[in-house]
Amino acid sequence: MTERALIIGASGGIGSALTEALRRRGAEVTGLSRSGDGLDVTDEANVAAHLGALEGTFDRIVVASGALEIAGAEPEKTLKALSPEAMLDQFRLNALGPALVLKHGLALLPRERRSVFAVLSARVGSIGDNRLGGWISYRTAKAALNQVIRTSAIEIARTRKPAICVALHPGTVQTAFTEKYLGRHPSVPASEAAENLLNVMDGLTLIDTGGFFDWTGQAVPW
């Protein structure tokens, strides 16, 4: 049976790479994005309308939307730079957005066969792995996203037992999203990151649901 996949944020660097990689594999891919389709993941009515218009179920739903900078606000280097507006913007896009997609996309997951719902998180959202500080708003929004996934996976397992719900850290990827922040950090092209993420998703089992994994399949500390 041909795999059906839904990519949220399909116009972004990783989202478009995932779309292309899945199509090369022969999957039937539906892509939604703000720039291409008017999808605003921070607006519940908008999310409900877009997802409610889709037919059938999907074997794989990936939320690849998100941003490190919003409205020109760069990640904070110090607590003194914290802005309420910038922090709320981070929560809206990077935590609330995927939560709304999960809320309204749950009906698109099959009840009787394996499926994967994955969101792109970030290692900097790990509380246990935080040794450098900084980036308070982005880190906190991603930590909140991880809790959304952890909590939702417990509920989803009751009604869609074969479903696997996870947060994934794609590594440092060469996209417009990270261009200003690559520095000397090792990074990979979006096409390579997409293949890594798909391989991790393909290897997940039910025991992994509610987990947080990096691009190699290793668990990331909460």
C-alpha positions as CSV (number, residue, x, y, z in Angstrom):
1,M,0.0,0.0,0.0
2,T,1.3,3.5,-0.9
3,E,2.3,5.5,2.1
4,R,0.4,8.7,2.6
5,A,2.2,11.6,4.3
6,L,1.3,15.1,5.4
7,I,4.0,17.7,5.8
8,I,3.1,20.9,7.7
9,G,5.6,23.6,6.8
10,A,6.3,22.1,3.4
11,S,7.7,25.2,1.9
12,G,10.6,25.5,4.5
13,G,14.0,24.1,4.1
14,I,13.5,20.8,6.0
15,G,9.8,20.5,5.1
16,S,10.5,20.8,1.4
17,A,13.4,18.3,1.7
18,L,11.1,15.8,3.5
19,T,8.5,16.2,0.8
20,E,11.0,15.5,-2.0
21,A,12.5,12.6,-0.1
22,L,9.2,11.0,0.5
23,R,8.1,11.4,-3.1
24,R,11.3,9.8,-4.3
25,R,10.3,6.8,-2.1
26,G,7.0,6.6,-3.9
27,A,4.8,8.2,-1.1
28,E,1.7,10.2,-1.8
29,V,2.6,13.5,-0.1
30,T,0.3,16.4,0.9
31,G,2.2,19.6,1.8
32,L,0.7,22.6,3.6
33,S,2.4,25.8,4.4
34,R,1.7,29.4,5.2
35,S,3.3,30.8,2.1
36,G,1.8,28.2,-0.3
37,D,-1.6,27.5,1.2
38,G,-2.3,30.2,3.8
39,L,-2.0,27.8,6.7
40,D,-1.5,29.7,10.0
41,V,-0.7,27.2,12.7
42,T,-1.2,29.8,15.4
43,D,-4.9,30.3,14.4
44,E,-7.1,27.5,15.5
45,A,-9.9,28.2,13.1
46,N,-7.4,28.3,10.2
47,V,-5.8,25.0,11.3
48,A,-9.2,23.3,11.7
49,A,-10.3,24.5,8.2
50,H,-7.2,23.3,6.4
51,L,-6.9,19.9,8.2
52,G,-10.7,19.4,8.1
53,A,-10.6,19.7,4.3
54,L,-8.3,16.7,4.0
55,E,-9.7,13.3,3.1
56,G,-8.6,9.9,4.4
57,T,-5.8,9.1,6.9
58,F,-2.1,9.6,6.8
59,D,0.6,7.1,7.7
60,R,3.0,9.9,8.6
61,I,2.3,13.5,9.7
62,V,5.4,15.7,10.2
63,V,5.2,19.3,11.6
64,A,8.2,21.0,10.2
65,S,7.0,24.6,10.8
66,G,8.7,26.9,13.3
67,A,11.2,29.7,13.5
68,L,14.3,30.8,15.5
69,E,13.7,34.5,14.7
70,I,10.2,36.0,14.7
71,A,9.4,39.6,13.7
72,G,13.1,40.4,13.8
73,A,13.6,39.3,17.4
74,E,16.9,37.4,17.7
75,P,17.5,34.7,20.4
76,E,18.5,36.3,23.7
77,K,22.1,36.3,24.7
78,T,21.2,37.4,28.2
79,L,18.1,37.6,30.5
80,K,18.2,41.4,30.2
81,A,17.2,41.0,26.5
82,L,14.0,39.1,27.4
83,S,10.9,40.6,25.7
84,P,7.4,39.5,26.6
85,E,6.2,39.9,23.1
86,A,9.1,37.9,21.6
87,M,8.6,35.1,24.1
88,L,4.9,34.9,23.4
89,D,5.6,34.8,19.7
90,Q,7.9,31.9,20.2
91,F,5.3,30.0,22.2
92,R,2.6,30.7,19.6
93,L,4.6,29.4,16.7
94,N,6.8,26.8,18.2
95,A,4.6,25.2,20.9
96,L,1.0,26.3,20.3
97,G,1.2,25.8,16.6
98,P,2.2,22.1,16.6
99,A,-0.3,21.5,19.5
100,L,-3.1,22.8,17.3
101,V,-2.0,20.7,14.4
102,L,-2.0,17.6,16.7
103,K,-5.4,18.5,18.1
104,H,-7.0,18.8,14.7
105,G,-4.8,16.3,12.9
106,L,-5.5,13.4,15.4
107,A,-8.5,12.4,13.3
108,L,-6.2,12.0,10.3
109,L,-4.2,9.2,12.0
110,P,-5.5,5.6,11.3
111,R,-6.8,3.6,14.2
112,E,-5.8,0.1,13.0
113,R,-2.4,0.5,11.5
114,R,1.0,2.0,12.4
115,S,1.4,5.7,11.9
116,V,3.9,8.4,13.0
117,F,3.1,11.9,14.2
118,A,6.4,13.8,14.5
119,V,7.3,17.4,15.3
120,L,10.6,19.1,14.8
121,S,11.9,20.1,18.2
122,A,15.5,21.1,19.1
123,R,18.2,19.8,21.4
124,V,18.3,23.3,22.9
125,G,14.8,22.6,24.2
126,S,16.3,19.9,26.5
127,I,16.4,21.0,30.1
128,G,18.8,18.3,31.1
129,D,21.2,19.0,28.2
130,N,21.4,22.8,28.8
131,R,24.9,23.8,29.7
132,L,25.3,27.1,27.9
133,G,22.2,29.2,28.8
134,G,20.9,31.9,26.6
135,W,18.1,31.7,24.0
136,I,15.6,31.7,26.8
137,S,12.4,32.1,24.7
138,Y,13.2,29.6,22.0
139,R,14.5,27.0,24.5
140,T,11.4,27.4,26.6
141,A,9.0,27.1,23.7
142,K,10.7,23.9,22.5
143,A,10.7,22.5,26.0
144,A,6.9,23.2,26.1
145,L,6.5,21.5,22.7
146,N,8.3,18.4,24.1
147,Q,5.8,18.3,27.0
148,V,2.9,18.6,24.5
149,I,4.2,15.6,22.7
150,R,4.9,13.6,25.9
151,T,1.5,14.3,27.3
152,S,-0.5,13.8,24.1
153,A,1.2,10.5,23.3
154,I,-0.3,9.0,26.5
155,E,-3.8,10.0,25.4
156,I,-3.3,9.0,21.8
157,A,-2.2,5.5,22.8
158,R,-5.7,4.9,24.3
159,T,-7.6,5.6,21.1
160,R,-5.0,4.9,18.4
161,K,-2.9,2.2,19.8
162,P,-0.6,1.7,16.7
163,A,0.2,5.5,16.5
164,I,3.7,6.7,17.5
165,C,4.0,10.4,18.6
166,V,7.5,11.9,18.9
167,A,9.6,15.0,19.0
168,L,12.7,14.9,16.7
169,H,15.9,17.0,16.8
170,P,17.1,17.2,13.2
171,G,20.6,18.5,14.0
172,T,22.1,21.7,12.6
173,V,20.7,22.0,9.1
174,Q,21.8,24.3,6.4
175,T,18.7,26.4,5.8
176,A,17.6,30.0,5.8
177,F,16.3,29.2,9.4
178,T,19.9,28.7,10.7
179,E,22.1,30.6,8.2
180,K,23.0,33.4,10.7
181,Y,23.8,30.9,13.5
182,L,25.8,28.1,11.8
183,G,29.2,29.5,12.8
184,R,31.6,26.7,13.2
185,H,29.0,24.2,14.2
186,P,28.9,21.0,12.0
187,S,25.9,21.1,9.8
188,V,24.3,19.1,7.0
189,P,22.2,20.0,3.9
190,A,18.5,19.8,4.3
191,S,18.3,16.8,1.9
192,E,20.6,14.8,4.2
193,A,18.7,15.9,7.3
194,A,15.5,14.7,5.7
195,E,16.8,11.3,5.0
196,N,18.1,11.0,8.6
197,L,14.8,12.0,10.0
198,L,12.9,9.6,7.8
199,N,15.2,6.7,8.8
200,V,14.6,7.5,12.5
201,M,10.8,7.6,12.0
202,D,11.0,4.3,10.1
203,G,12.8,2.6,13.0
204,L,10.4,3.7,15.7
205,T,8.3,1.2,17.6
206,L,5.4,1.6,20.0
207,I,7.8,1.7,23.0
208,D,9.2,5.0,21.6
209,T,5.9,6.9,21.5
210,G,6.1,10.1,23.6
211,G,9.9,10.2,23.2
212,F,12.4,12.8,22.1
213,F,15.1,11.6,19.6
214,D,17.9,13.1,17.6
215,W,18.7,12.5,13.9
216,T,20.7,9.3,14.8
217,G,17.8,7.8,16.7
218,Q,19.4,8.4,20.1
219,A,17.1,9.6,22.9
220,V,17.6,13.2,24.0
221,P,17.4,14.1,27.7
222,W,14.3,16.0,28.7
